[in-house]
Every structure is written in structure tokens, then in C-alpha cells.
Amino acid sequence: MPFLPISRNCKTRSTTCKPQFPAAIALFAATALIALSIGLINPGKGAAQPLVNNSVPDLLAEYGQVIYRVNEDSPKQLYIIGISHRNPTTGRNNGDTVRTQAEIFRIGEWLNRHKDLELLLPEGYFLKNSRLFNKASDPNNNLSDNVQLHKRLADENHFVNAEMLLMESFDMRASQVEDRNIYKAVRSSLKNLKVDDLDKLSPRQRLAELKFLQEIRTAKLLQNIPDVIESELRNGTIRNSFAMFTIGLNHVTHIIRYLNENPFSIDAPEDLANLNDFNAELDLLKKGYGITIILPRTLANNAELLEAMNLTRIQMASKEAVTISQ
């Protein structure tokens, strides 16, 4: 059964920002998936083993599967949710978009109810031009009903996603972890894929550049998270150091590698002299954050997609490791 919305005595927050998710983010994910599927980009042959403890129930098995967990007893917790995007060209829902978004909503609802999680960190979210929700816009929507939840998410005339509905339903807050400079660099690299004879780079070199910049973007997203959480906590906009980070599924393999190899390196393509290796040690681990990676059930059950993302071995190793209950 789905969870019912709950009332709670929350610390008052003066503003709640509506996330703006640029279409370019979906296009980045789609490009990476295309490159993976034709073998031009490899997320890493040595995908790291998951760190999962089977003693703690986390969320409804109907809605998600935990594939990685570390530092689960820490008072500071980050929940990373792999997501799927709308079609980047048409803006329409893909076959699994509505189901996946509904599952992300239920996971967030569970985390809000059981962990008192209040902070959302969406990939592609920027604070500029954010605006408040009009909570009275559709008073008849009861999102405890999965039929109504799916109907709301399926409306392609009014963009809405799981994070926006969580903010609307539970007064959750969104904050920016995107680095604007690397975001722009990735977007520029993506546009260059469509330009003939640009800088005399081959298609393989352009894809290698895009992959390298996307990996750095993923690393910087992770690096920005502790400071953002701590800033929100100092400002009194949240009451604990828990957050939910939603990011495209194609980033998850890299995230697990960074966590397990920490400190880690991202090697620049050898034939692109203008790029330098990137080396870092994750502040999330230095500061003792617990980290849990969750796949929405629809994505966890998509064997072909997981194979393309090099997540099959990680998922199989964790299938019997996590007990999930209400």
C-alpha cells in the first residue's frame, strides 16, 4: 500500500523553490546512453563492488532496490536515486518515465516519513528563476492514490516531476549542487558532436571529450553536496543532515567508482592535449556521510538498460543483501 501524506510540525521555511530542470540535462543523458549502446563510451570495466549491509530495512521493495550502502549509522546521510529522463528531443515521456518518476516520488515520500528528510538535490537544478509552487493549483489531486500520481506525472502539457511533487506535497526544499562552469562545458561539448570538421577532431575524440567532461561534472556534483547540506542546516531551512540526490542512471557506475577508489582520478583522453587529468578525494567520505544508492524498481528490473550502464554485476551482488519492508 502507498504511504499516506502525514502532517508534522516542521520548522517554518520562508521560501520553497520550484526546480527548473533544463532540457539539456536529459540530452546529456541520452547522448551518453547512445554512446554506451554503440560501444564508443565504456563506463569502466572494473565496476566497483557494492558495499551493502543486509540488516537494515529501507523502503518498499515495490518501489526501489538498494544497490550500494556505506556508513549507514552516520547521522549525516545522502540517498542517491538513479533516474530516467523524458525524451530529450520531443519532451515526451519514454515508456518507463512515468512509472520511474512515481517510484522516485514514493521513495522520497518514504524518506520524508521515516527519516525526516527535507532536502532535495536534483541534477540540472539551478536557483536562478526559481519560483514558488501554487499549492492550491489542483486541490483535488490526492497523491496517496497511485492512479492520481501517475495521471499527474503523465501530463505532458504541464511539466512536472517527482521532485516537484515532493516539494508540493511535503514542503521539501530543493538546493543547487550543479557547477555552472562544468555544466556549460558539457553542453558546449555536446553541441560540438553535431558540428562537422570542428577543430579537426574525429567523432571518437569528441565523444571522449564529452565522456571526460561528464565524469568531471559528476564528481563535482558529489563534491558540492556536503557544503550545500551544511549551508542549509546553518540557515535553519532543514533540521538534519539528510538529503536525496536525484541523477541520471548513466552516472551511477561512475559514482560507485569514485566512492570505492577514493581518492580517485579521471584520466584525460591521451589524444586531447587541451585536457588535464582530474584528481580528487570526496568530501562526503572525509566528513563521514553515509551514502545509499537506490534504483527505482522499474529501472532495477530492466536488464537490458542495466547491462548498457554496466550495473548488472553490482545489482546481482546486492539482490540478496537488502531486506526492504514497511
The 8 nearest C-alpha neighbors of each residue, nearest first, counted from 0:
[[1, 2, 3, 325, 59, 143, 61, 144],
 [2, 0, 143, 3, 144, 105, 145, 59],
 [1, 3, 143, 4, 0, 109, 108, 105],
 [2, 4, 143, 5, 1, 142, 144, 108],
 [5, 3, 2, 143, 6, 168, 169, 108],
 [6, 4, 3, 7, 112, 169, 2, 111],
 [5, 7, 4, 8, 169, 9, 112, 3],
 [8, 6, 9, 5, 112, 169, 10, 115],
 [7, 9, 10, 6, 11, 5, 115, 170],
 [10, 8, 7, 11, 12, 238, 6, 170],
 [9, 11, 12, 8, 238, 236, 237, 235],
 [12, 10, 9, 13, 236, 235, 8, 14],
 [11, 13, 236, 14, 10, 15, 235, 237],
 [12, 14, 11, 15, 236, 10, 16, 235],
 [15, 13, 12, 16, 131, 172, 236, 130],
 [14, 16, 172, 131, 17, 13, 170, 12],
 [17, 15, 129, 130, 131, 18, 173, 14],
 [16, 18, 130, 129, 131, 132, 163, 19],
 [19, 17, 124, 16, 20, 129, 163, 173],
 [18, 20, 124, 21, 17, 125, 129, 123],
 [19, 21, 123, 124, 18, 22, 24, 125],
 [22, 20, 23, 24, 123, 19, 124, 25],
 [21, 23, 24, 25, 87, 20, 26, 90],
 [22, 24, 26, 21, 25, 27, 186, 87],
 [25, 23, 27, 26, 22, 21, 123, 28],
 [26, 24, 28, 87, 27, 23, 22, 84],
 [25, 27, 23, 87, 29, 24, 28, 30],
 [28, 26, 24, 30, 25, 29, 23, 31],
 [29, 27, 25, 31, 26, 30, 32, 24],
 [28, 30, 26, 32, 31, 27, 25, 33],
 [31, 29, 33, 27, 32, 28, 26, 34],
 [30, 32, 34, 28, 29, 33, 35, 27],
 [31, 33, 35, 29, 30, 34, 36, 28],
 [34, 32, 30, 36, 35, 31, 29, 37],
 [33, 35, 31, 39, 37, 32, 40, 36],
 [36, 34, 40, 32, 38, 33, 37, 39],
 [35, 37, 33, 34, 38, 307, 32, 39],
 [38, 36, 34, 35, 39, 33, 40, 32],
 [37, 39, 35, 36, 40, 34, 41, 33],
 [40, 38, 34, 37, 35, 41, 203, 206],
 [41, 39, 35, 34, 38, 42, 210, 207],
 [40, 42, 43, 35, 39, 38, 44, 309],
 [43, 41, 40, 252, 253, 309, 44, 308],
 [44, 42, 41, 45, 46, 309, 253, 252],
 [43, 45, 46, 42, 41, 309, 47, 252],
 [46, 44, 43, 47, 256, 42, 48, 309],
 [45, 47, 44, 43, 256, 48, 252, 309],
 [48, 46, 256, 45, 255, 259, 49, 313],
 [47, 49, 313, 50, 46, 316, 259, 255],
 [50, 48, 67, 51, 313, 66, 47, 317],
 [49, 51, 68, 67, 69, 48, 52, 66],
 [50, 52, 68, 67, 49, 320, 53, 317],
 [53, 51, 54, 320, 321, 50, 68, 55],
 [52, 54, 321, 320, 55, 322, 51, 56],
 [53, 55, 52, 56, 322, 321, 320, 51],
 [56, 54, 53, 57, 322, 52, 321, 323],
 [57, 55, 323, 322, 324, 58, 54, 321],
 [58, 56, 323, 55, 324, 59, 322, 65],
 [59, 57, 323, 324, 60, 56, 325, 109],
 [58, 60, 61, 62, 324, 323, 325, 63],
 [61, 59, 62, 323, 63, 58, 64, 324],
 [60, 62, 59, 63, 296, 102, 58, 64],
 [61, 63, 296, 102, 60, 59, 295, 106],
 [64, 62, 295, 296, 294, 60, 61, 293],
 [63, 65, 294, 293, 296, 66, 295, 60],
 [64, 66, 293, 292, 67, 294, 321, 63],
 [67, 65, 317, 314, 292, 293, 64, 49],
 [68, 66, 49, 292, 50, 51, 291, 65],
 [67, 69, 291, 51, 50, 290, 292, 71],
 [68, 70, 290, 71, 289, 50, 291, 51],
 [71, 69, 289, 72, 73, 290, 288, 68],
 [70, 72, 289, 69, 73, 68, 290, 76],
 [73, 71, 70, 74, 289, 75, 76, 69],
 [72, 74, 75, 289, 71, 70, 288, 76],
 [75, 73, 76, 72, 240, 288, 289, 241],
 [76, 74, 240, 288, 73, 241, 289, 77],
 [77, 75, 289, 241, 288, 290, 240, 74],
 [76, 78, 290, 242, 241, 243, 289, 79],
 [77, 79, 243, 291, 290, 292, 244, 242],
 [80, 78, 292, 244, 245, 243, 291, 293],
 [79, 81, 245, 293, 292, 294, 244, 82],
 [82, 80, 248, 294, 246, 247, 245, 293],
 [81, 83, 247, 248, 246, 80, 245, 84],
 [84, 82, 247, 96, 248, 99, 85, 81],
 [85, 83, 25, 86, 96, 82, 247, 87],
 [84, 86, 92, 91, 90, 93, 87, 96],
 [85, 87, 90, 91, 88, 89, 93, 92],
 [88, 86, 26, 25, 90, 89, 85, 22],
 [89, 87, 86, 90, 26, 91, 22, 85],
 [88, 90, 91, 86, 87, 85, 92, 93],
 [91, 89, 86, 87, 85, 88, 92, 155],
 [92, 90, 89, 86, 85, 155, 93, 87],
 [91, 93, 85, 96, 86, 94, 90, 97],
 [94, 92, 96, 95, 85, 86, 91, 84],
 [93, 95, 96, 92, 97, 98, 85, 99],
 [94, 96, 98, 93, 97, 99, 297, 92],
 [97, 95, 99, 93, 92, 98, 94, 100],
 [98, 96, 100, 99, 95, 152, 153, 101],
 [97, 99, 101, 95, 100, 96, 102, 297],
 [100, 98, 102, 96, 101, 97, 297, 95],
 [99, 101, 103, 97, 161, 102, 98, 96],
 [102, 100, 104, 98, 99, 103, 97, 105],
 [101, 103, 62, 105, 99, 104, 100, 295],
 [102, 104, 100, 106, 101, 105, 161, 107],
 [103, 105, 161, 101, 107, 102, 106, 108],
 [104, 106, 108, 102, 107, 103, 109, 101],
 [107, 105, 103, 109, 108, 104, 102, 110],
 [108, 106, 110, 104, 109, 105, 111, 103],
 [107, 109, 105, 111, 106, 110, 104, 112],
 [110, 108, 106, 112, 107, 111, 113, 105],
 [111, 109, 114, 107, 113, 112, 108, 116],
 [112, 110, 115, 116, 108, 109, 114, 113],
 [111, 113, 109, 110, 115, 114, 108, 5],
 [112, 114, 110, 111, 115, 109, 116, 108],
 [113, 115, 110, 116, 111, 112, 109, 241],
 [116, 114, 111, 112, 113, 117, 110, 239],
 [117, 115, 111, 114, 241, 110, 242, 118],
 [116, 118, 171, 172, 237, 115, 111, 242],
 [117, 119, 242, 172, 173, 171, 116, 243],
 [120, 118, 173, 243, 242, 172, 244, 121],
 [119, 121, 244, 174, 173, 243, 175, 245],
 [122, 120, 245, 124, 244, 119, 123, 246],
 [121, 123, 246, 124, 245, 120, 177, 244],
 [122, 124, 20, 24, 121, 21, 177, 125],
 [123, 125, 20, 121, 19, 122, 175, 18],
 [126, 124, 175, 127, 19, 123, 177, 18],
 [125, 127, 129, 175, 128, 124, 174, 16],
 [128, 126, 129, 125, 19, 130, 124, 18],
 [127, 129, 130, 126, 19, 125, 17, 18],
 [130, 128, 17, 16, 127, 126, 18, 19],
 [129, 131, 17, 16, 128, 132, 15, 18],
 [130, 132, 16, 17, 15, 133, 129, 14],
 [133, 131, 134, 17, 167, 130, 16, 15],
 [132, 134, 135, 136, 131, 167, 137, 130],
 [133, 135, 136, 132, 167, 137, 138, 168],
 [134, 136, 138, 133, 137, 132, 139, 167],
 [135, 137, 133, 134, 138, 132, 139, 140],
 [136, 138, 139, 135, 140, 134, 133, 141],
 [139, 137, 135, 140, 136, 134, 141, 133],
 [140, 138, 137, 141, 136, 135, 147, 142],
 [141, 139, 138, 137, 142, 147, 148, 151],
 [142, 140, 143, 144, 139, 147, 148, 138],
 [141, 143, 148, 144, 147, 140, 145, 4],
 [142, 144, 3, 141, 1, 145, 2, 4],
 [145, 143, 142, 147, 146, 141, 148, 1],
 [146, 144, 148, 147, 149, 143, 142, 1],
 [147, 145, 149, 144, 148, 150, 142, 151],
 [146, 148, 150, 145, 144, 149, 142, 151],
 [147, 149, 145, 142, 151, 150, 146, 144],
 [150, 148, 152, 146, 151, 147, 153, 145],
 [151, 149, 147, 153, 148, 152, 146, 154],
 [150, 152, 148, 149, 153, 154, 147, 159],
 [153, 151, 149, 150, 154, 97, 159, 160],
 [152, 154, 150, 151, 149, 97, 155, 92],
 [155, 153, 156, 152, 151, 157, 150, 158],
 [154, 156, 157, 153, 158, 91, 92, 90],
 [155, 157, 154, 158, 153, 159, 91, 90],
 [158, 156, 155, 154, 159, 151, 152, 153],
 [159, 157, 155, 156, 160, 154, 152, 90],
 [158, 160, 152, 163, 157, 161, 164, 151],
 [159, 161, 163, 162, 152, 164, 100, 158],
 [160, 162, 104, 164, 100, 163, 103, 165],
 [163, 161, 165, 164, 160, 166, 104, 119],
 [164, 162, 166, 160, 165, 161, 167, 159],
 [163, 165, 167, 161, 166, 162, 168, 160],
 [166, 164, 162, 168, 167, 163, 169, 161],
 [167, 165, 171, 170, 163, 164, 169, 168],
 [166, 168, 164, 165, 170, 169, 163, 134],
 [167, 169, 165, 166, 164, 170, 4, 171],
 [170, 168, 171, 166, 165, 167, 4, 111],
 [171, 169, 166, 167, 168, 172, 15, 165],
 [172, 170, 166, 117, 169, 118, 165, 173],
 [171, 173, 118, 15, 119, 166, 117, 170],
 [174, 172, 119, 120, 118, 16, 18, 171],
 [173, 175, 120, 119, 176, 172, 126, 227],
 [176, 174, 125, 124, 177, 126, 120, 173],
 [175, 177, 223, 220, 224, 178, 120, 174],
 [176, 178, 220, 175, 179, 123, 122, 124],
 [179, 177, 180, 181, 182, 176, 219, 220],
 [178, 180, 182, 181, 177, 183, 125, 184],
 [181, 179, 183, 182, 178, 184, 185, 177],
 [180, 182, 184, 183, 179, 178, 216, 185],
 [181, 183, 179, 185, 180, 184, 178, 186],
 [184, 182, 186, 180, 181, 185, 187, 179],
 [183, 185, 181, 187, 186, 182, 188, 180],
 [186, 184, 188, 182, 187, 183, 212, 189],
 [185, 187, 183, 189, 188, 184, 190, 182],
 [186, 188, 184, 190, 189, 185, 183, 191],
 [189, 187, 185, 191, 186, 190, 209, 184],
 [188, 190, 186, 187, 191, 192, 185, 209],
 [191, 189, 187, 192, 188, 193, 186, 194],
 [190, 192, 188, 194, 193, 189, 187, 197],
 [193, 191, 190, 189, 194, 205, 188, 202],
 [192, 194, 191, 190, 195, 189, 197, 202],
 [193, 195, 191, 192, 197, 196, 190, 198],
 [196, 194, 197, 193, 192, 191, 199, 200],
 [197, 195, 199, 198, 194, 200, 201, 202],
 [196, 198, 199, 195, 194, 200, 191, 201],
 [199, 197, 200, 196, 201, 195, 191, 194],
 [198, 200, 196, 197, 201, 195, 202, 204],
 [201, 199, 198, 204, 197, 205, 202, 196],
 [200, 202, 204, 203, 205, 199, 196, 197],
 [203, 201, 205, 204, 206, 200, 192, 207],
 [202, 204, 206, 201, 205, 207, 39, 200],
 [205, 203, 207, 201, 206, 202, 200, 208],
 [204, 206, 208, 202, 207, 203, 192, 209],
 [205, 207, 209, 203, 208, 204, 210, 202],
 [206, 208, 204, 210, 205, 209, 203, 211],
 [207, 209, 205, 211, 206, 210, 204, 212],
 [210, 208, 206, 212, 207, 211, 188, 213],
 [209, 211, 207, 213, 208, 212, 206, 214],
 [212, 210, 208, 214, 209, 213, 207, 215],
 [213, 211, 215, 209, 214, 210, 185, 216],
 [214, 212, 216, 210, 215, 211, 209, 217],
 [215, 213, 217, 211, 216, 212, 210, 218],
 [214, 216, 218, 212, 217, 213, 219, 211],
 [217, 215, 213, 219, 214, 218, 181, 212],
 [216, 218, 214, 220, 215, 219, 213, 221],
 [219, 217, 215, 221, 220, 216, 222, 214],
 [220, 218, 222, 216, 221, 217, 223, 215],
 [219, 221, 217, 223, 218, 222, 176, 177],
 [220, 222, 218, 219, 224, 223, 217, 281],
 [223, 221, 219, 220, 224, 282, 281, 218],
 [224, 222, 220, 221, 176, 226, 225, 219],
 [223, 225, 227, 221, 226, 222, 176, 228],
 [226, 224, 228, 227, 223, 283, 229, 282],
 [225, 227, 229, 228, 224, 223, 230, 222],
 [228, 226, 230, 224, 225, 229, 231, 223],
 [229, 227, 225, 231, 230, 226, 224, 232],
 [228, 230, 232, 226, 231, 227, 225, 233],
 [231, 229, 227, 233, 232, 228, 226, 234],
 [230, 232, 234, 228, 236, 229, 233, 237],
 [231, 233, 229, 235, 237, 230, 234, 236],
 [234, 232, 230, 235, 231, 229, 236, 237],
 [235, 233, 231, 232, 236, 230, 237, 229],
 [234, 236, 232, 233, 237, 231, 238, 12],
 [235, 237, 231, 234, 12, 232, 238, 10],
 [238, 236, 232, 235, 239, 231, 117, 118],
 [239, 237, 232, 235, 236, 240, 10, 117],
 [240, 238, 241, 237, 232, 116, 75, 115],
 [241, 239, 75, 228, 76, 242, 232, 74],
 [240, 242, 76, 116, 239, 75, 77, 118],
 [241, 243, 118, 77, 119, 116, 78, 244],
 [242, 244, 78, 119, 120, 77, 79, 118],
 [245, 243, 120, 79, 121, 78, 119, 80],
 [246, 244, 80, 121, 79, 122, 81, 120],
 [245, 247, 122, 81, 82, 80, 248, 244],
 [248, 246, 82, 81, 249, 250, 83, 28],
 [247, 249, 81, 82, 250, 251, 246, 83],
 [248, 250, 247, 251, 308, 28, 32, 252],
 [251, 249, 248, 253, 252, 247, 254, 217],
 [252, 250, 254, 253, 248, 249, 255, 81],
 [253, 251, 255, 254, 250, 256, 310, 42],
 [252, 254, 256, 251, 255, 250, 257, 42],
 [255, 253, 251, 257, 256, 252, 258, 250],
 [254, 256, 258, 252, 253, 257, 259, 47],
 [255, 257, 253, 259, 254, 258, 47, 260],
 [258, 256, 254, 260, 255, 261, 259, 263],
 [259, 257, 255, 261, 256, 260, 254, 281],
 [258, 260, 256, 257, 261, 255, 47, 48],
 [261, 259, 257, 263, 258, 262, 256, 47],
 [262, 260, 263, 258, 257, 259, 280, 281],
 [261, 263, 280, 279, 260, 281, 264, 257],
 [262, 264, 261, 260, 257, 279, 278, 280],
 [265, 263, 278, 277, 266, 279, 276, 262],
 [266, 264, 277, 276, 278, 267, 263, 214],
 [265, 267, 276, 264, 268, 277, 275, 211],
 [266, 268, 276, 275, 274, 269, 211, 265],
 [269, 267, 271, 270, 266, 207, 208, 274],
 [268, 270, 271, 267, 272, 266, 274, 275],
 [269, 271, 268, 272, 204, 267, 273, 274],
 [272, 270, 268, 273, 269, 274, 267, 204],
 [271, 273, 274, 270, 269, 275, 268, 267],
 [272, 274, 271, 275, 270, 267, 268, 269],
 [275, 273, 272, 267, 271, 276, 268, 208],
 [274, 276, 267, 277, 273, 266, 272, 268],
 [277, 275, 266, 267, 265, 278, 274, 264],
 [276, 278, 265, 264, 275, 266, 279, 215],
 [279, 277, 264, 263, 265, 276, 280, 262],
 [280, 278, 262, 263, 281, 264, 277, 261],
 [279, 281, 262, 261, 263, 282, 278, 285],
 [280, 282, 283, 284, 222, 279, 285, 261],
 [281, 283, 285, 284, 286, 222, 280, 225],
 [284, 282, 281, 288, 286, 285, 225, 287],
 [283, 285, 287, 286, 282, 281, 288, 289],
 [284, 286, 282, 287, 283, 281, 288, 280],
 [285, 287, 284, 283, 282, 288, 225, 281],
 [288, 286, 284, 285, 283, 289, 73, 75],
 [289, 287, 75, 283, 76, 284, 286, 73],
 [288, 290, 70, 76, 71, 73, 69, 75],
 [289, 291, 77, 69, 68, 76, 78, 288],
 [290, 292, 68, 78, 67, 79, 77, 293],
 [293, 291, 79, 67, 65, 66, 78, 80],
 [294, 292, 65, 80, 64, 66, 79, 63],
 [293, 295, 64, 81, 63, 299, 80, 296],
 [296, 294, 63, 298, 297, 102, 62, 99],
 [295, 297, 63, 299, 62, 298, 300, 294],
 [298, 296, 300, 299, 295, 99, 301, 98],
 [299, 297, 301, 300, 296, 295, 294, 99],
 [300, 298, 296, 297, 294, 301, 295, 64],
 [299, 301, 298, 297, 302, 296, 305, 295],
 [302, 300, 298, 304, 299, 303, 305, 297],
 [303, 301, 305, 304, 300, 306, 311, 299],
 [302, 304, 306, 305, 301, 307, 308, 311],
 [303, 305, 307, 306, 301, 302, 308, 298],
 [306, 304, 310, 308, 302, 311, 307, 303],
 [305, 307, 309, 303, 311, 308, 304, 310],
 [308, 306, 304, 305, 309, 36, 35, 303],
 [307, 309, 305, 306, 310, 249, 304, 252],
 [310, 308, 306, 307, 311, 305, 42, 252],
 [311, 309, 305, 313, 308, 312, 306, 314],
 [310, 312, 314, 305, 306, 313, 309, 315],
 [313, 311, 315, 314, 310, 316, 309, 46],
 [314, 312, 316, 310, 311, 315, 49, 48],
 [313, 315, 311, 317, 316, 312, 66, 318],
 [314, 316, 312, 318, 317, 313, 311, 319],
 [317, 315, 313, 314, 318, 312, 49, 319],
 [316, 318, 320, 314, 315, 66, 319, 313],
 [319, 317, 315, 320, 316, 314, 321, 66],
 [318, 320, 317, 321, 316, 322, 53, 315],
 [319, 321, 53, 317, 318, 51, 52, 322],
 [322, 320, 53, 319, 323, 65, 318, 52],
 [323, 321, 56, 53, 324, 55, 320, 54],
 [322, 324, 56, 58, 57, 60, 59, 321],
 [325, 323, 59, 56, 58, 322, 57, 60],
 [324, 59, 58, 323, 56, 57, 60, 109]]
